[in-house]
Amino acid sequence: MPGLPHIRVVAAEIEQGGAFLITQRRPEADLPLLWEFPGGRVREGESDSDALRRCLMDRLGVTVRIGHQVLLVSHAYEAYTLDLVVYRCGVDRAPSPVRVHALAWVHPEDFGNYPFPKADQQTVDQLLNDA
């Protein structure tokens, strides 16, 4: 949609033993209690990798190793257009739900049990197609 503000968000695809890490948004957040791949908004002048490192430390208490980009999804919501960039990542230790409502390690066949925002759902669909 023309004229809508663009928001760039980065997310980490973290896999362990065939399961992927997802986090649940806090009740007071936009799109409350939906599930997503961990990450967050890229600030003005910030690189994707710096944003991903900042967000995963802040929300999960982990240091992230950033690999290659696996997906770029654009989705027009009513008030803005979201560009979601997903990177394959690893973490230095087990994550904790520091600033998220919850976290879960989920196998691809179980993603249907977790409601995702529309942009993240496209990521899930791509992941399932690649599996």
C-alpha positions in Angstrom: 0.0 0.0 0.0 1.5 3.3 -1.0 2.1 6.0 1.6 2.3 3.7 4.6 5.3 3.9 6.9 7.8 1.0 6.5 9.0 -0.8 9.6 12.0 -3.1 9.3 12.1 -6.1 11.7 14.8 -8.7 12.0 14.2 -12.2 13.3 16.4 -15.2 14.2 15.7 -18.7 12.9 17.3 -20.8 15.6 17.2 -24.6 15.3 18.1 -27.2 17.8 17.4 -30.9 17.4 14.8 -30.3 14.7 12.9 -27.8 16.8 12.8 -24.0 16.2 12.8 -21.4 18.9 9.7 -19.1 19.0 8.7 -16.5 21.5 5.4 -15.2 22.7 4.7 -11.5 22.6 3.8 -9.9 26.0 0.2 -9.1 26.8 0.8 -5.3 26.5 2.6 -5.5 23.2 1.1 -4.9 19.7 -0.4 -8.1 18.5 -0.5 -9.4 22.1 0.3 -13.1 23.0 1.0 -14.1 19.4 4.1 -16.2 18.7 7.0 -15.2 16.5 10.6 -15.9 15.7 12.7 -14.0 18.2 13.9 -10.6 17.1 12.7 -7.0 16.9 12.6 -3.7 15.2 15.7 -2.2 13.5 16.3 1.3 14.8 17.2 4.3 12.6 20.9 4.0 11.6 21.2 0.5 13.0 22.3 -2.5 10.9 20.3 -5.7 10.8 23.0 -7.6 12.7 23.3 -5.0 15.4 19.5 -4.9 15.9 19.4 -8.7 16.1 22.2 -8.8 18.7 20.5 -6.1 20.8 17.1 -7.7 20.7 18.1 -11.2 21.5 20.3 -10.0 24.4 17.5 -7.8 25.7 14.6 -10.3 25.3 16.3 -13.7 25.8 19.6 -12.9 27.5 21.7 -14.6 24.8 24.5 -13.6 22.5 23.6 -14.5 18.9 25.8 -15.8 16.1 24.3 -14.5 12.9 24.4 -16.6 9.7 23.0 -16.0 6.3 19.7 -14.4 5.4 17.0 -17.0 4.8 14.0 -15.0 4.0 12.6 -11.5 3.4 8.9 -11.0 3.8 6.9 -7.8 3.2 3.4 -7.5 4.6 1.0 -4.6 4.5 -0.9 -4.1 7.8 -3.6 -1.5 8.1 -1.3 1.2 9.5 2.1 0.3 8.1 4.1 -2.1 5.9 6.4 -4.5 7.7 9.6 -5.8 6.1 10.7 -8.9 8.1 14.2 -10.2 7.4 15.0 -13.6 8.9 18.5 -14.8 9.5 19.7 -18.3 10.4 21.4 -17.9 13.9 22.9 -19.8 16.8 23.0 -18.8 20.4 25.7 -19.1 23.1 23.4 -20.7 25.8 19.9 -21.6 26.6 17.6 -18.6 26.2 15.4 -17.3 29.0 12.1 -15.3 28.7 13.6 -12.1 30.0 11.4 -9.7 28.0 9.0 -12.0 26.3 5.9 -13.7 27.7 7.1 -17.2 27.0 9.4 -19.2 24.7 9.1 -22.6 23.1 11.1 -25.1 21.0 8.7 -26.3 18.4 9.0 -28.9 15.7 7.7 -27.8 12.3 4.7 -30.1 12.4 3.5 -28.5 15.6 3.6 -24.8 14.4 -0.2 -25.0 13.8 -0.7 -25.0 17.5 0.8 -21.5 17.9 -0.9 -18.4 16.4 1.5 -16.1 14.5 1.2 -12.6 13.2 0.5 -12.6 9.4 4.1 -11.7 8.4 5.6 -14.4 10.7 3.1 -16.9 9.3 4.6 -16.4 5.9 8.0 -17.3 7.5 6.5 -20.5 9.0 4.9 -21.4 5.7 8.3 -21.0 4.0 10.1 -23.1 6.7 7.5 -25.9 6.3 7.9 -25.8 2.5 11.7 -26.1 2.9 11.5 -29.0 5.4 
